[in-house]
């Protein structure tokens, strides 16, 4: 894993040997079939690639293909500026913004590890898709 600042983005890029496990942890094959997880961008977004090798950023919640945005990752071997304050931590909104959580309320922000992040991404995507598939009330 390579993590740190690259310009204005805090990136967490998974090593080749970590890609399969990371993809499984985040349920990429379920939420975004045909894509591979490469890393995290700014804690709120996942970095993925499609079968053609194009790279994108997509919110961790919701992982909805409608929200794919082209994103260029640093070239292999690029050095990310290490920041000990964030190493091994991921910022998480207790109630995701897309489901009404506030991005500015300090009580809605916690810092978690990668395993917890994967669990929460899966949980809140299930909630999101259940609500979305239910349709208007």
N, CA, C and O atoms as CSV, one atom per row, in Angstrom:
chain,resi,resn,atom,element,x,y,z
A,1,UNK,N,N,0.851,-1.167,0.000
A,1,UNK,CA,C,0.000,0.000,0.000
A,1,UNK,C,C,0.896,1.229,0.000
A,1,UNK,O,O,1.907,1.293,0.699
A,2,UNK,N,N,0.494,2.191,-0.799
A,2,UNK,CA,C,1.208,3.455,-0.891
A,2,UNK,C,C,0.177,4.535,-0.592
A,2,UNK,O,O,-0.829,4.642,-1.293
A,3,UNK,N,N,0.418,5.333,0.441
A,3,UNK,CA,C,-0.555,6.365,0.775
A,3,UNK,C,C,0.123,7.672,1.113
A,3,UNK,O,O,1.242,7.707,1.624
A,4,UNK,N,N,-0.594,8.756,0.810
A,4,UNK,CA,C,-0.102,10.090,1.099
A,4,UNK,C,C,-0.694,11.100,0.135
A,4,UNK,O,O,-1.571,10.782,-0.668
A,5,UNK,N,N,-0.198,12.316,0.231
A,5,UNK,CA,C,-0.707,13.403,-0.594
A,5,UNK,C,C,-0.074,13.365,-1.977
A,5,UNK,O,O,1.129,13.149,-2.122
A,6,UNK,N,N,-0.901,13.576,-2.979
A,6,UNK,CA,C,-0.458,13.763,-4.361
A,6,UNK,C,C,-1.206,14.991,-4.850
A,6,UNK,O,O,-2.363,14.907,-5.263
A,7,UNK,N,N,-0.538,16.119,-4.798
A,7,UNK,CA,C,-1.225,17.379,-5.066
A,7,UNK,C,C,-2.234,17.636,-3.958
A,7,UNK,O,O,-1.892,17.588,-2.776
A,8,UNK,N,N,-3.466,17.908,-4.335
A,8,UNK,CA,C,-4.527,18.189,-3.358
A,8,UNK,C,C,-5.277,16.948,-2.904
A,8,UNK,O,O,-6.177,17.041,-2.069
A,9,UNK,N,N,-4.919,15.788,-3.441
A,9,UNK,CA,C,-5.622,14.548,-3.116
A,9,UNK,C,C,-4.823,13.697,-2.143
A,9,UNK,O,O,-3.619,13.508,-2.317
A,10,UNK,N,N,-5.499,13.182,-1.112
A,10,UNK,CA,C,-4.909,12.162,-0.260
A,10,UNK,C,C,-5.295,10.831,-0.880
A,10,UNK,O,O,-6.478,10.504,-0.984
A,11,UNK,N,N,-4.288,10.062,-1.293
A,11,UNK,CA,C,-4.532,8.799,-1.987
A,11,UNK,C,C,-4.042,7.617,-1.169
A,11,UNK,O,O,-3.044,7.704,-0.455
A,12,UNK,N,N,-4.751,6.533,-1.285
A,12,UNK,CA,C,-4.323,5.241,-0.761
A,12,UNK,C,C,-4.376,4.301,-1.961
A,12,UNK,O,O,-5.455,3.951,-2.439
A,13,UNK,N,N,-3.204,3.896,-2.444
A,13,UNK,CA,C,-3.123,3.031,-3.611
A,13,UNK,C,C,-2.688,1.649,-3.169
A,13,UNK,O,O,-1.660,1.496,-2.508
A,14,UNK,N,N,-3.469,0.642,-3.533
A,14,UNK,CA,C,-3.162,-0.724,-3.146
A,14,UNK,C,C,-2.066,-1.291,-4.029
A,14,UNK,O,O,-2.037,-1.039,-5.234
A,15,UNK,N,N,-1.161,-2.058,-3.429
A,15,UNK,CA,C,-0.128,-2.761,-4.182
A,15,UNK,C,C,-0.791,-3.854,-5.016
A,15,UNK,O,O,-1.882,-4.315,-4.682
A,16,UNK,N,N,-0.137,-4.269,-6.098
A,16,UNK,CA,C,-0.694,-5.327,-6.949
A,16,UNK,C,C,-1.088,-6.553,-6.127
A,16,UNK,O,O,-2.112,-7.181,-6.395
A,17,UNK,N,N,-0.281,-6.888,-5.135
A,17,UNK,CA,C,-0.551,-8.071,-4.309
A,17,UNK,C,C,-1.760,-7.897,-3.393
A,17,UNK,O,O,-2.244,-8.877,-2.827
A,18,UNK,N,N,-2.254,-6.675,-3.237
A,18,UNK,CA,C,-3.396,-6.385,-2.357
A,18,UNK,C,C,-4.715,-6.207,-3.114
A,18,UNK,O,O,-5.778,-6.140,-2.496
A,19,UNK,N,N,-4.654,-6.131,-4.444
A,19,UNK,CA,C,-5.834,-5.755,-5.223
A,19,UNK,C,C,-7.007,-6.716,-5.055
A,19,UNK,O,O,-8.140,-6.280,-4.852
A,20,UNK,N,N,-6.745,-8.020,-5.137
A,20,UNK,CA,C,-7.848,-8.981,-5.016
A,20,UNK,C,C,-8.519,-8.906,-3.648
A,20,UNK,O,O,-9.746,-8.874,-3.552
A,21,UNK,N,N,-7.710,-8.877,-2.594
A,21,UNK,CA,C,-8.271,-8.824,-1.238
A,21,UNK,C,C,-9.036,-7.514,-1.022
A,21,UNK,O,O,-10.103,-7.513,-0.407
A,22,UNK,N,N,-8.498,-6.409,-1.522
A,22,UNK,CA,C,-9.180,-5.118,-1.369
A,22,UNK,C,C,-10.504,-5.122,-2.133
A,22,UNK,O,O,-11.517,-4.642,-1.625
A,23,UNK,N,N,-10.495,-5.660,-3.343
A,23,UNK,CA,C,-11.721,-5.738,-4.125
A,23,UNK,C,C,-12.783,-6.563,-3.430
A,23,UNK,O,O,-13.963,-6.214,-3.435
A,24,UNK,N,N,-12.345,-7.678,-2.823
A,24,UNK,CA,C,-13.288,-8.519,-2.067
A,24,UNK,C,C,-13.826,-7.781,-0.846
A,24,UNK,O,O,-15.020,-7.842,-0.553
A,25,UNK,N,N,-12.934,-7.079,-0.130
A,25,UNK,CA,C,-13.334,-6.375,1.090
A,25,UNK,C,C,-14.405,-5.321,0.797
A,25,UNK,O,O,-15.313,-5.109,1.601
A,26,UNK,N,N,-14.292,-4.669,-0.354
A,26,UNK,CA,C,-15.234,-3.609,-0.713
A,26,UNK,C,C,-16.393,-4.095,-1.574
A,26,UNK,O,O,-17.265,-3.305,-1.938
A,27,UNK,N,N,-16.414,-5.382,-1.905
A,27,UNK,CA,C,-17.517,-5.936,-2.689
A,27,UNK,C,C,-17.615,-5.380,-4.100
A,27,UNK,O,O,-18.714,-5.244,-4.638
A,28,UNK,N,N,-16.480,-5.058,-4.704
A,28,UNK,CA,C,-16.493,-4.424,-6.026
A,28,UNK,C,C,-17.201,-5.280,-7.070
A,28,UNK,O,O,-17.940,-4.746,-7.898
A,29,UNK,N,N,-16.994,-6.586,-7.050
A,29,UNK,CA,C,-17.643,-7.429,-8.065
A,29,UNK,C,C,-19.167,-7.404,-7.912
A,29,UNK,O,O,-19.892,-7.621,-8.883
A,30,UNK,N,N,-19.646,-7.143,-6.713
A,30,UNK,CA,C,-21.101,-7.041,-6.490
A,30,UNK,C,C,-21.629,-5.671,-6.897
A,30,UNK,O,O,-22.628,-5.574,-7.611
A,31,UNK,N,N,-20.965,-4.622,-6.448
A,31,UNK,CA,C,-21.466,-3.271,-6.645
A,31,UNK,C,C,-21.097,-2.686,-8.003
A,31,UNK,O,O,-21.815,-1.839,-8.535
A,32,UNK,N,N,-19.969,-3.139,-8.568
A,32,UNK,CA,C,-19.483,-2.554,-9.811
A,32,UNK,C,C,-18.818,-3.641,-10.667
A,32,UNK,O,O,-17.604,-3.620,-10.872
A,33,UNK,N,N,-19.620,-4.587,-11.163
A,33,UNK,CA,C,-19.068,-5.705,-11.934
A,33,UNK,C,C,-18.233,-5.212,-13.120
A,33,UNK,O,O,-18.586,-4.243,-13.791
A,34,UNK,N,N,-17.119,-5.906,-13.356
A,34,UNK,CA,C,-16.259,-5.559,-14.479
A,34,UNK,C,C,-15.191,-4.523,-14.149
A,34,UNK,O,O,-14.402,-4.147,-15.015
A,35,UNK,N,N,-15.163,-4.067,-12.917
A,35,UNK,CA,C,-14.179,-3.065,-12.487
A,35,UNK,C,C,-13.260,-3.676,-11.430
A,35,UNK,O,O,-13.603,-4.656,-10.768
A,36,UNK,N,N,-12.092,-3.071,-11.295
A,36,UNK,CA,C,-11.124,-3.496,-10.292
A,36,UNK,C,C,-10.823,-2.311,-9.383
A,36,UNK,O,O,-10.632,-1.191,-9.858
A,37,UNK,N,N,-10.782,-2.555,-8.092
A,37,UNK,CA,C,-10.453,-1.512,-7.119
A,37,UNK,C,C,-8.951,-1.286,-7.099
A,37,UNK,O,O,-8.179,-2.236,-6.963
A,38,UNK,N,N,-8.533,-0.032,-7.234
A,38,UNK,CA,C,-7.118,0.324,-7.202
A,38,UNK,C,C,-6.720,1.050,-5.926
A,38,UNK,O,O,-5.572,0.968,-5.488
A,39,UNK,N,N,-7.684,1.767,-5.327
A,39,UNK,CA,C,-7.350,2.528,-4.126
A,39,UNK,C,C,-8.481,3.432,-3.682
A,39,UNK,O,O,-9.631,3.270,-4.090
A,40,UNK,N,N,-8.126,4.391,-2.835
A,40,UNK,CA,C,-9.070,5.360,-2.288
A,40,UNK,C,C,-8.567,6.765,-2.605
A,40,UNK,O,O,-7.364,7.023,-2.650
A,41,UNK,N,N,-9.513,7.651,-2.821
A,41,UNK,CA,C,-9.178,9.050,-3.099
A,41,UNK,C,C,-9.883,9.929,-2.080
A,41,UNK,O,O,-11.112,9.989,-2.033
A,42,UNK,N,N,-9.095,10.602,-1.274
A,42,UNK,CA,C,-9.664,11.560,-0.334
A,42,UNK,C,C,-10.647,10.951,0.652
A,42,UNK,O,O,-11.502,11.665,1.178
A,43,UNK,N,N,-10.554,9.673,0.914
A,43,UNK,CA,C,-11.389,8.947,1.869
A,43,UNK,C,C,-12.831,8.754,1.411
A,43,UNK,O,O,-13.450,7.751,1.763
A,44,UNK,N,N,-13.377,9.676,0.643
A,44,UNK,CA,C,-14.780,9.576,0.250
A,44,UNK,C,C,-14.993,8.761,-1.022
A,44,UNK,O,O,-16.095,8.271,-1.270
A,45,UNK,N,N,-13.957,8.617,-1.817
A,45,UNK,CA,C,-14.100,7.985,-3.124
A,45,UNK,C,C,-13.190,6.782,-3.284
A,45,UNK,O,O,-12.123,6.699,-2.676
A,46,UNK,N,N,-13.637,5.847,-4.119
A,46,UNK,CA,C,-12.825,4.707,-4.517
A,46,UNK,C,C,-12.206,5.023,-5.872
A,46,UNK,O,O,-12.772,5.782,-6.659
A,47,UNK,N,N,-11.047,4.441,-6.140
A,47,UNK,CA,C,-10.420,4.545,-7.446
A,47,UNK,C,C,-10.524,3.165,-8.080
A,47,UNK,O,O,-10.079,2.173,-7.504
A,48,UNK,N,N,-11.115,3.111,-9.271
A,48,UNK,CA,C,-11.347,1.838,-9.945
A,48,UNK,C,C,-10.864,1.918,-11.391
A,48,UNK,O,O,-10.655,3.002,-11.936
A,49,UNK,N,N,-10.693,0.748,-11.995
A,49,UNK,CA,C,-10.376,0.703,-13.426
A,49,UNK,C,C,-11.324,-0.272,-14.104
A,49,UNK,O,O,-11.787,-1.241,-13.502
A,50,UNK,N,N,-11.598,0.007,-15.363
A,50,UNK,CA,C,-12.463,-0.885,-16.133
A,50,UNK,C,C,-11.600,-1.882,-16.909
A,50,UNK,O,O,-10.373,-1.845,-16.819
A,51,UNK,N,N,-12.235,-2.762,-17.664
A,51,UNK,CA,C,-11.521,-3.780,-18.413
A,51,UNK,C,C,-10.584,-3.221,-19.470
A,51,UNK,O,O,-9.650,-3.904,-19.890
A,52,UNK,N,N,-10.822,-1.980,-19.910
A,52,UNK,CA,C,-9.976,-1.348,-20.919
A,52,UNK,C,C,-8.802,-0.593,-20.297
A,52,UNK,O,O,-7.980,-0.017,-21.010
A,53,UNK,N,N,-8.728,-0.600,-18.948
A,53,UNK,CA,C,-7.627,0.084,-18.272
A,53,UNK,C,C,-7.863,1.547,-17.974
A,53,UNK,O,O,-6.960,2.228,-17.488
A,54,UNK,N,N,-9.075,2.057,-18.258
A,54,UNK,CA,C,-9.401,3.438,-17.919
A,54,UNK,C,C,-9.634,3.519,-16.409
A,54,UNK,O,O,-10.197,2.597,-15.818
A,55,UNK,N,N,-9.209,4.603,-15.792
A,55,UNK,CA,C,-9.372,4.739,-14.346
A,55,UNK,C,C,-10.402,5.820,-14.025
A,55,UNK,O,O,-10.561,6.810,-14.738
A,56,UNK,N,N,-11.094,5.572,-12.909
A,56,UNK,CA,C,-12.197,6.433,-12.492
A,56,UNK,C,C,-12.184,6.602,-10.982
A,56,UNK,O,O,-11.576,5.825,-10.247
A,57,UNK,N,N,-12.875,7.644,-10.551
A,57,UNK,CA,C,-13.193,7.862,-9.148
A,57,UNK,C,C,-14.701,7.687,-9.028
A,57,UNK,O,O,-15.455,8.091,-9.914
A,58,UNK,N,N,-15.136,7.080,-7.919
A,58,UNK,CA,C,-16.557,6.862,-7.670
A,58,UNK,C,C,-16.775,6.941,-6.165
A,58,UNK,O,O,-15.936,6.461,-5.403
A,59,UNK,N,N,-17.880,7.534,-5.716
A,59,UNK,CA,C,-18.118,7.587,-4.269
A,59,UNK,C,C,-18.123,6.188,-3.647
A,59,UNK,O,O,-18.565,5.223,-4.270
A,60,UNK,N,N,-17.632,6.096,-2.425
A,60,UNK,CA,C,-17.677,4.825,-1.701
A,60,UNK,C,C,-19.129,4.468,-1.378
A,60,UNK,O,O,-19.486,3.292,-1.308
A,61,UNK,N,N,-19.958,5.492,-1.182
A,61,UNK,CA,C,-21.397,5.325,-1.006
A,61,UNK,C,C,-22.063,6.494,-1.722
A,61,UNK,O,O,-21.901,7.636,-1.291
A,62,UNK,N,N,-22.794,6.254,-2.781
A,62,UNK,CA,C,-23.124,4.954,-3.337
A,62,UNK,C,C,-22.126,4.536,-4.419
A,62,UNK,O,O,-21.611,5.368,-5.166
A,63,UNK,N,N,-21.872,3.260,-4.481
A,63,UNK,CA,C,-21.120,2.725,-5.618
A,63,UNK,C,C,-22.164,2.488,-6.703
A,63,UNK,O,O,-22.768,1.421,-6.805
A,64,UNK,N,N,-22.344,3.514,-7.493
A,64,UNK,CA,C,-23.369,3.535,-8.536
A,64,UNK,C,C,-22.675,3.967,-9.826
A,64,UNK,O,O,-22.087,5.048,-9.867
A,65,UNK,N,N,-22.728,3.151,-10.880
A,65,UNK,CA,C,-22.035,3.493,-12.124
A,65,UNK,C,C,-22.374,4.886,-12.656
A,65,UNK,O,O,-21.586,5.469,-13.401
A,66,UNK,N,N,-23.523,5.418,-12.287
A,66,UNK,CA,C,-23.909,6.765,-12.729
A,66,UNK,C,C,-22.935,7.822,-12.217
A,66,UNK,O,O,-22.860,8.918,-12.773
A,67,UNK,N,N,-22.188,7.499,-11.158
A,67,UNK,CA,C,-21.289,8.473,-10.535
A,67,UNK,C,C,-19.818,8.271,-10.882
A,67,UNK,O,O,-18.951,8.893,-10.268
A,68,UNK,N,N,-19.523,7.415,-11.850
A,68,UNK,CA,C,-18.129,7.235,-12.289
A,68,UNK,C,C,-17.630,8.521,-12.944
A,68,UNK,O,O,-18.306,9.096,-13.797
A,69,UNK,N,N,-16.439,8.966,-12.537
A,69,UNK,CA,C,-15.816,10.160,-13.091
A,69,UNK,C,C,-14.384,9.795,-13.469
A,69,UNK,O,O,-13.668,9.212,-12.655
A,70,UNK,N,N,-13.949,10.127,-14.693
A,70,UNK,CA,C,-12.561,9.826,-15.062
A,70,UNK,C,C,-11.583,10.437,-14.049
A,70,UNK,O,O,-11.757,11.567,-13.594
A,71,UNK,N,N,-10.566,9.667,-13.718
A,71,UNK,CA,C,-9.558,10.114,-12.750
A,71,UNK,C,C,-8.224,9.483,-13.126
A,71,UNK,O,O,-8.141,8.274,-13.343
A,72,UNK,N,N,-7.196,10.292,-13.202
A,72,UNK,CA,C,-5.861,9.794,-13.526
A,72,UNK,C,C,-5.081,9.542,-12.248
A,72,UNK,O,O,-4.898,10.443,-11.430
A,73,UNK,N,N,-4.626,8.317,-12.088
A,73,UNK,CA,C,-3.816,7.995,-10.917
A,73,UNK,C,C,-2.352,8.285,-11.230
A,73,UNK,O,O,-1.957,8.300,-12.396
A,74,UNK,N,N,-1.554,8.513,-10.202
A,74,UNK,CA,C,-0.119,8.729,-10.439
A,74,UNK,C,C,0.501,7.494,-11.078
A,74,UNK,O,O,0.039,6.373,-10.867
A,75,UNK,N,N,1.539,7.714,-11.851
A,75,UNK,CA,C,2.249,6.603,-12.483
A,75,UNK,C,C,2.886,5.711,-11.426
A,75,UNK,O,O,3.220,6.169,-10.334
A,76,UNK,N,N,3.052,4.421,-11.763
A,76,UNK,CA,C,3.718,3.474,-10.848
A,76,UNK,C,C,5.044,4.082,-10.404
A,76,UNK,O,O,5.789,4.643,-11.208
A,77,UNK,N,N,5.319,3.961,-9.124
A,77,UNK,CA,C,6.563,4.480,-8.578
A,77,UNK,C,C,6.494,5.934,-8.146
A,77,UNK,O,O,7.449,6.450,-7.566
A,78,UNK,N,N,5.372,6.609,-8.422
A,78,UNK,CA,C,5.241,8.000,-7.986
A,78,UNK,C,C,5.300,8.040,-6.462
A,78,UNK,O,O,4.796,7.146,-5.783
A,79,UNK,N,N,5.909,9.066,-5.951
A,79,UNK,CA,C,6.049,9.197,-4.501
A,79,UNK,C,C,4.926,10.071,-3.968
A,79,UNK,O,O,4.743,11.214,-4.388
A,80,UNK,N,N,4.186,9.504,-3.035
A,80,UNK,CA,C,3.136,10.249,-2.361
A,80,UNK,C,C,3.734,10.845,-1.094
A,80,UNK,O,O,4.541,10.202,-0.422
A,81,UNK,N,N,3.344,12.063,-0.770
A,81,UNK,CA,C,3.874,12.744,0.412
A,81,UNK,C,C,3.225,12.185,1.672
A,81,UNK,O,O,2.045,12.422,1.932
A,82,UNK,N,N,4.001,11.444,2.446
A,82,UNK,CA,C,3.510,10.788,3.658
A,82,UNK,C,C,3.008,11.824,4.661
A,82,UNK,O,O,3.598,12.892,4.816
A,83,UNK,N,N,1.929,11.497,5.326
A,83,UNK,CA,C,1.362,12.359,6.367
A,83,UNK,C,C,0.986,11.458,7.542
A,83,UNK,O,O,-0.046,10.788,7.511
A,84,UNK,N,N,1.827,11.445,8.576
A,84,UNK,CA,C,1.645,10.532,9.712
A,84,UNK,C,C,0.293,10.695,10.404
A,84,UNK,O,O,-0.182,9.766,11.057
A,85,UNK,N,N,-0.330,11.866,10.268
A,85,UNK,CA,C,-1.639,12.094,10.905
A,85,UNK,C,C,-2.713,11.163,10.353
A,85,UNK,O,O,-3.669,10.837,11.056
A,86,UNK,N,N,-2.565,10.736,9.110
A,86,UNK,CA,C,-3.610,9.961,8.446
A,86,UNK,C,C,-3.216,8.531,8.100
A,86,UNK,O,O,-4.048,7.755,7.631
A,87,UNK,N,N,-1.969,8.182,8.326
A,87,UNK,CA,C,-1.497,6.846,7.939
A,87,UNK,C,C,-2.347,5.754,8.591
A,87,UNK,O,O,-2.506,5.716,9.811
A,88,UNK,N,N,-2.887,4.869,7.752
A,88,UNK,CA,C,-3.677,3.754,8.248
A,88,UNK,C,C,-5.080,4.111,8.708
A,88,UNK,O,O,-5.788,3.265,9.255
A,89,UNK,N,N,-5.494,5.371,8.488
A,89,UNK,CA,C,-6.815,5.819,8.934
A,89,UNK,C,C,-7.658,6.248,7.732
A,89,UNK,O,O,-7.134,6.694,6.711
A,90,UNK,N,N,-8.950,6.103,7.876
A,90,UNK,CA,C,-9.874,6.553,6.848
A,90,UNK,C,C,-10.983,7.349,7.528
A,90,UNK,O,O,-11.580,6.901,8.507
A,91,UNK,N,N,-11.245,8.544,6.987
A,91,UNK,CA,C,-12.330,9.375,7.519
A,91,UNK,C,C,-13.651,8.787,7.038
A,91,UNK,O,O,-13.793,8.438,5.867
A,92,UNK,N,N,-14.607,8.681,7.941
A,92,UNK,CA,C,-15.901,8.103,7.599
A,92,UNK,C,C,-17.010,8.961,8.167
A,92,UNK,O,O,-16.924,9.444,9.296
A,93,UNK,N,N,-18.062,9.148,7.368
A,93,UNK,CA,C,-19.260,9.830,7.848
A,93,UNK,C,C,-20.172,8.780,8.454
A,93,UNK,O,O,-20.591,7.851,7.764
A,94,UNK,N,N,-20.487,8.916,9.737
A,94,UNK,CA,C,-21.319,7.959,10.451
A,94,UNK,C,C,-22.614,7.725,9.674
A,94,UNK,O,O,-23.028,6.582,9.479
A,95,UNK,N,N,-23.244,8.798,9.236
A,95,UNK,CA,C,-24.377,8.705,8.315
A,95,UNK,C,C,-23.894,9.313,6.994
A,95,UNK,O,O,-23.631,10.514,6.922
A,96,UNK,N,N,-23.777,8.483,5.949
A,96,UNK,CA,C,-23.267,8.986,4.664
A,96,UNK,C,C,-24.041,10.193,4.146
A,96,UNK,O,O,-25.246,10.320,4.364
A,97,UNK,N,N,-23.332,11.065,3.463
A,97,UNK,CA,C,-23.910,12.312,2.957
A,97,UNK,C,C,-25.088,12.028,2.025
A,97,UNK,O,O,-26.113,12.706,2.097
A,98,UNK,N,N,-24.947,11.036,1.157
A,98,UNK,CA,C,-26.012,10.723,0.192
A,98,UNK,C,C,-27.305,10.297,0.883
A,98,UNK,O,O,-28.380,10.348,0.286
A,99,UNK,N,N,-27.196,9.881,2.129
A,99,UNK,CA,C,-28.375,9.460,2.890
A,99,UNK,C,C,-28.767,10.480,3.957
A,99,UNK,O,O,-29.498,10.169,4.896
A,100,UNK,N,N,-28.264,11.705,3.792
A,100,UNK,CA,C,-28.682,12.794,4.669
A,100,UNK,C,C,-27.702,13.195,5.749
A,100,UNK,O,O,-27.996,14.097,6.534
A,101,UNK,N,N,-26.539,12.553,5.815
A,101,UNK,CA,C,-25.534,12.921,6.802
A,101,UNK,C,C,-24.873,14.247,6.463
A,101,UNK,O,O,-24.797,14.636,5.297
A,102,UNK,N,N,-24.403,14.925,7.473
A,102,UNK,CA,C,-23.748,16.220,7.287
A,102,UNK,C,C,-22.234,16.059,7.134
A,102,UNK,O,O,-21.598,15.380,7.939
A,103,UNK,N,N,-21.655,16.685,6.100
A,103,UNK,CA,C,-20.204,16.623,5.951
A,103,UNK,C,C,-19.455,17.582,6.880
A,103,UNK,O,O,-18.231,17.511,6.991
A,104,UNK,N,N,-20.185,18.473,7.541
A,104,UNK,CA,C,-19.531,19.462,8.395
A,104,UNK,C,C,-19.751,19.228,9.890
A,104,UNK,O,O,-19.064,19.826,10.717
A,105,UNK,N,N,-20.689,18.378,10.233
A,105,UNK,CA,C,-20.974,18.079,11.632
A,105,UNK,C,C,-19.880,17.152,12.180
A,105,UNK,O,O,-19.760,16.006,11.747
A,106,UNK,N,N,-19.100,17.644,13.116
A,106,UNK,CA,C,-17.998,16.853,13.682
A,106,UNK,C,C,-18.479,15.548,14.312
A,106,UNK,O,O,-17.730,14.572,14.359
A,107,UNK,N,N,-19.712,15.521,14.794
A,107,UNK,CA,C,-20.251,14.303,15.394
A,107,UNK,C,C,-20.572,13.237,14.341
A,107,UNK,O,O,-20.818,12.079,14.677
A,108,UNK,N,N,-20.566,13.636,13.067
A,108,UNK,CA,C,-20.830,12.691,11.978
A,108,UNK,C,C,-19.532,12.130,11.393
A,108,UNK,O,O,-19.574,11.338,10.451
A,109,UNK,N,N,-18.396,12.525,11.933
A,109,UNK,CA,C,-17.102,12.090,11.393
A,109,UNK,C,C,-16.369,11.230,12.416
A,109,UNK,O,O,-16.215,11.611,13.577
A,110,UNK,N,N,-15.918,10.055,11.958
A,110,UNK,CA,C,-15.059,9.190,12.774
A,110,UNK,C,C,-13.891,8.740,11.910
A,110,UNK,O,O,-13.933,8.841,10.684
A,111,UNK,N,N,-12.857,8.244,12.563
A,111,UNK,CA,C,-11.693,7.702,11.856
A,111,UNK,C,C,-11.660,6.204,12.108
A,111,UNK,O,O,-11.730,5.753,13.251
A,112,UNK,N,N,-11.551,5.435,11.024
A,112,UNK,CA,C,-11.628,3.979,11.114
A,112,UNK,C,C,-10.461,3.334,10.363
A,112,UNK,O,O,-9.708,4.016,9.669
A,113,UNK,N,N,-10.319,2.012,10.511
A,113,UNK,CA,C,-9.270,1.293,9.779
A,113,UNK,C,C,-9.835,0.717,8.475
A,113,UNK,O,O,-11.026,0.849,8.195
A,114,UNK,N,N,-8.980,0.087,7.695
A,114,UNK,CA,C,-9.396,-0.419,6.385
A,114,UNK,C,C,-10.445,-1.523,6.477
A,114,UNK,O,O,-11.374,-1.549,5.669
A,115,UNK,N,N,-10.321,-2.425,7.432
A,115,UNK,CA,C,-11.301,-3.502,7.581
A,115,UNK,C,C,-12.679,-2.927,7.901
A,115,UNK,O,O,-13.681,-3.335,7.313
A,116,UNK,N,N,-12.724,-1.978,8.839
A,116,UNK,CA,C,-13.996,-1.341,9.191
A,116,UNK,C,C,-14.571,-0.599,7.985
A,116,UNK,O,O,-15.778,-0.629,7.744
A,117,UNK,N,N,-13.702,0.063,7.238
A,117,UNK,CA,C,-14.151,0.818,6.069
A,117,UNK,C,C,-14.842,-0.099,5.066
A,117,UNK,O,O,-15.915,0.229,4.561
A,118,UNK,N,N,-14.235,-1.240,4.778
A,118,UNK,CA,C,-14.844,-2.195,3.857
A,118,UNK,C,C,-16.212,-2.647,4.340
A,118,UNK,O,O,-17.156,-2.731,3.554
A,119,UNK,N,N,-16.321,-2.937,5.626
A,119,UNK,CA,C,-17.606,-3.374,6.185
A,119,UNK,C,C,-18.666,-2.281,6.055
A,119,UNK,O,O,-19.800,-2.553,5.662
A,120,UNK,N,N,-18.292,-1.047,6.385
A,120,UNK,CA,C,-19.247,0.057,6.326
A,120,UNK,C,C,-19.636,0.401,4.891
A,120,UNK,O,O,-20.796,0.713,4.625
A,121,UNK,N,N,-18.686,0.349,3.970
A,121,UNK,CA,C,-18.997,0.592,2.559
A,121,UNK,C,C,-20.040,-0.414,2.084
A,121,UNK,O,O,-21.011,-0.036,1.429
A,122,UNK,N,N,-19.848,-1.684,2.407
A,122,UNK,CA,C,-20.813,-2.702,2.003
A,122,UNK,C,C,-22.174,-2.498,2.670
A,122,UNK,O,O,-23.208,-2.571,2.007
A,123,UNK,N,N,-22.173,-2.245,3.965
A,123,UNK,CA,C,-23.434,-2.046,4.692
A,123,UNK,C,C,-24.235,-0.889,4.092
A,123,UNK,O,O,-25.414,-1.046,3.774
A,124,UNK,N,N,-23.591,0.278,3.939
A,124,UNK,CA,C,-24.324,1.454,3.482
A,124,UNK,C,C,-24.702,1.362,2.012
A,124,UNK,O,O,-25.696,1.962,1.602
A,125,UNK,N,N,-23.937,0.626,1.206
A,125,UNK,CA,C,-24.361,0.403,-0.178
A,125,UNK,C,C,-25.594,-0.488,-0.230
A,125,UNK,O,O,-26.471,-0.279,-1.068
A,126,UNK,N,N,-25.674,-1.485,0.659
A,126,UNK,CA,C,-26.892,-2.300,0.727
A,126,UNK,C,C,-28.098,-1.419,1.080
A,126,UNK,O,O,-29.160,-1.528,0.467
A,127,UNK,N,N,-27.916,-0.553,2.071
A,127,UNK,CA,C,-28.998,0.357,2.472
A,127,UNK,C,C,-29.381,1.260,1.299
A,127,UNK,O,O,-30.561,1.416,0.985
A,128,UNK,N,N,-28.386,1.844,0.665
A,128,UNK,CA,C,-28.646,2.748,-0.467
A,128,UNK,C,C,-29.447,2.050,-1.552
A,128,UNK,O,O,-30.458,2.579,-2.015
A,129,UNK,N,N,-29.003,0.856,-1.966
A,129,UNK,CA,C,-29.670,0.149,-3.065
A,129,UNK,C,C,-31.055,-0.346,-2.660
A,129,UNK,O,O,-31.949,-0.401,-3.504
A,130,UNK,N,N,-31.256,-0.704,-1.406
A,130,UNK,CA,C,-32.600,-1.087,-0.958
A,130,UNK,C,C,-33.556,0.101,-1.076
A,130,UNK,O,O,-34.692,-0.051,-1.526
A,131,UNK,N,N,-33.095,1.267,-0.675
A,131,UNK,CA,C,-33.916,2.476,-0.766
A,131,UNK,C,C,-34.155,2.842,-2.226
A,131,UNK,O,O,-35.282,3.139,-2.621
A,132,UNK,N,N,-33.094,2.821,-3.023
A,132,UNK,CA,C,-33.211,3.206,-4.432
A,132,UNK,C,C,-34.134,2.256,-5.190
A,132,UNK,O,O,-34.946,2.704,-6.000
A,133,UNK,N,N,-34.024,0.966,-4.942
A,133,UNK,CA,C,-34.844,-0.008,-5.647
A,133,UNK,C,C,-36.297,-0.016,-5.180
A,133,UNK,O,O,-37.186,-0.496,-5.884
A,134,UNK,N,N,-36.522,0.517,-3.994
A,134,UNK,CA,C,-37.875,0.606,-3.463
A,134,UNK,C,C,-38.669,1.671,-4.210
A,134,UNK,O,O,-39.886,1.565,-4.365
A,135,UNK,N,N,-37.957,2.698,-4.670
A,135,UNK,CA,C,-38.622,3.769,-5.429
A,135,UNK,C,C,-39.272,4.789,-4.523
A,135,UNK,O,O,-39.158,4.718,-3.300
A,136,UNK,N,N,-39.951,5.732,-5.131
A,136,UNK,CA,C,-40.604,6.790,-4.344
A,136,UNK,C,C,-41.685,6.225,-3.424
A,136,UNK,O,O,-42.342,5.236,-3.750
A,137,UNK,N,N,-41.854,6.862,-2.288
A,137,UNK,CA,C,-42.870,6.414,-1.317
A,137,UNK,C,C,-44.251,6.823,-1.743
A,137,UNK,O,O,-45.224,6.531,-1.049
